[in-house]
Amino acid sequence: IVEGDLIVLSLGDQIPVDSEVVSGSIEVNEAFITGEADNITKHPGDKLTSGSFVVSGTCKAVVTAVGADNFISKLEATAHTIKTSNSKLFTIMNNIVKYISFALIPIGALLLWARFRVPDTTTEVAVTSTVAALINMIPEGLILLTSSVLALATIRLSRQKVLVQDLYSIETLARVDCICLDKTGTLTTGKMKVVDLIPAEGQSKNALETALMAILSHSATDNATSLALKAKLLKTAKFKPTEQILETIPFSSDRKYSGVRTASGEILMGAPEFLIKDRASLEQVKQFSSSYRVIAVVAKSTLLGFALLEDEIRRDAREIIQFFKDNDVAVKIISGDNLATVQNIAATVGVPNTSAVDLSTLKNINYDKLVKDYSIFTRVKPSQKKSLILALKKQGNTVAMTGDGVNDILAMKEADCSIAIGEGSDAARRTSKIVLMG
């Protein structure tokens, strides 16, 4: 494949190179790059990134970059670049040694001159006493003592399942006054959780679960939603479809639903606004959607009920946010997910300021003003994450950035202290100075 080639992409394909959709439309999973599980629809003119997967649809795309010019290759190259330590402690020690080294020359000359003025002093005695005095002025134990203290701190952190990859990052971490958190994989586990299955009026929970099992058992691909539903249903009794499945209806970004076809009709699950026409049921959906992701289930044009899902929040997320509040550390959330979802999770874990902005809706972004006005940034691209970190540092903050995916590399590299989640990508762990293994 070379630049300018025309490639055809369809269900199940992994996009090999950066390209641009020419005709048709597809839905892609860019979790490998964005860190978000939601599928994204691509239409003619939209960019396709190497490494992502086609979930549904077919399209023709023209190749725009290959090899080292691919977006993912550039990010990986950034992960391997070496950034010098910005430790104030290290800088102070270097300055002390430098200034003392310059001062030793005139001080040594004065000591030697003063020694020669003492009666009956030989050259050997004068030089020996002067050298002994100068050696005592050199702080040779300072760096050893500092390194020993940091090494001890590293051992103590390791007992808490924290891997320190840069010794002086401990000192930087202690000075952090602003921490930027990614949502998926950091505040949340990256998985979805089924909160409840709610039958529609006049329907049974058994009918709702049977319909879901019929669809899920014949699905060709798994995503975060289907995996969460399967995990929920497999904990209950096993249900068998009452009718033979004749055909599978794959998910489509245009239809916004998937399902199966039987002899008597279709069984579908998907976005409520595409499957439900009853006004009362849609009003019920609005009540749920303020807090949950809602999946409607319909069989033969009859609403069977709803599945309510939410991001699985880490058990200790609220406790950690409270720790930051108690220690006057400002918390910023930078995510590629949608605004409502991130705001809801931020409120759940106790983030003190939930003022949010969707960066995909802005043009000519003033990052310096944004970081002053908002604490939550959504639909953020990797390059924009880096710009937000730079803006925070420009205001005099010592910034820490946590992340787990390739999309976080640029921001983590620019932060004063980068923290990777152990379950995250290899690239994120290589880039970070501290890795949380627990």
QUIMO-V317993 format. One record per backbone hydrogen bond with DSSP energy under -0.5 kcal/mol. CO is the residue of the C=O (numbers start at 1). NH is the residue of the N-H. If there is no record, write none. Layout:
# QUIMO-V317993
CO|NH  CO|NH
This chain:
# QUIMO-V317993
2|5  5|7  5|63  7|61  9|59  10|13  13|15  13|54  15|51  18|64  18|65  19|48  20|62  21|45  23|60  25|58  26|42  27|55  27|56  28|30  28|40  29|53  30|33  30|34  30|35  31|35  32|406  38|30  40|28  42|26  43|46  46|21  48|19  49|52  52|15  53|29  53|55  54|12  56|27  58|25  59|9  60|22  60|23  61|7  62|20  63|4  65|18  66|69  67|70  70|74  71|75  72|76  73|77  74|78  75|79  76|80  77|80  77|81  78|81  81|83  87|91  88|92  89|93  90|94  91|95  92|96  93|97  94|98  95|99  96|100  97|101  98|102  99|103  100|104  101|105  102|105  102|106  103|107  104|108  105|109  106|110  107|111  108|112  109|113  110|114  111|115  112|116  113|117  115|118  118|121  120|122  122|126  123|127  124|128  125|129  126|130  127|131  128|132  129|133  130|134  131|135  132|136  133|137  134|137  134|138  135|138  138|140  139|142  139|143  140|144  141|145  142|146  143|147  144|148  145|149  146|150  147|151  148|152  149|153  150|154  151|155  152|156  153|157  154|158  155|159  157|160  157|162  158|161  161|437  161|438  162|164  163|165  163|435  166|169  167|170  168|172  169|173  170|174  171|175  172|175  172|176  173|176  177|330  178|400  179|181  179|332  180|402  181|334  182|187  183|186  183|187  183|188  187|314  191|312  193|195  193|310  196|198  196|308  197|199  198|306  200|203  204|208  205|209  206|210  207|211  208|212  209|213  210|214  211|215  212|216  213|217  215|218  216|219  223|227  224|228  225|229  226|230  227|231  228|232  229|233  230|234  232|235  233|236  244|246  244|263  247|261  248|250  249|259  252|256  252|257  256|271  257|252  258|269  259|249  260|267  261|246  261|247  262|265  265|262  266|300  267|260  268|298  269|258  270|296  271|274  271|275  272|275  272|276  278|282  279|283  280|284  281|285  282|286  283|287  284|288  285|289  286|290  288|291  288|292  292|294  293|309  295|307  296|270  297|304  297|305  298|268  299|302  302|299  304|200  305|297  306|198  307|295  307|309  308|195  308|196  309|293  310|193  311|313  312|189  314|317  316|320  317|321  318|322  319|323  320|324  321|325  322|326  323|327  324|329  325|328  328|330  330|179  330|332  332|181  332|334  333|335  333|377  335|380  337|379  338|342  339|343  340|344  341|345  342|346  343|347  344|348  345|349  346|350  346|351  352|354  355|375  355|376  357|359  357|378  358|361  359|362  365|367  366|370  367|371  368|372  369|373  370|374  375|333  376|357  377|335  378|359  381|385  382|386  383|387  384|388  385|389  386|390  387|391  388|392  389|393  390|394  391|395  392|397  393|396  397|399  398|177  398|178  399|416  399|417  400|180  401|419  403|421  404|425  405|408  406|409  408|412  409|413  410|414  411|415  417|401  418|433  418|434  419|403  420|436  421|424  425|429  426|430  427|431  428|432  433|165  433|166  434|420  435|163  435|437  436|422
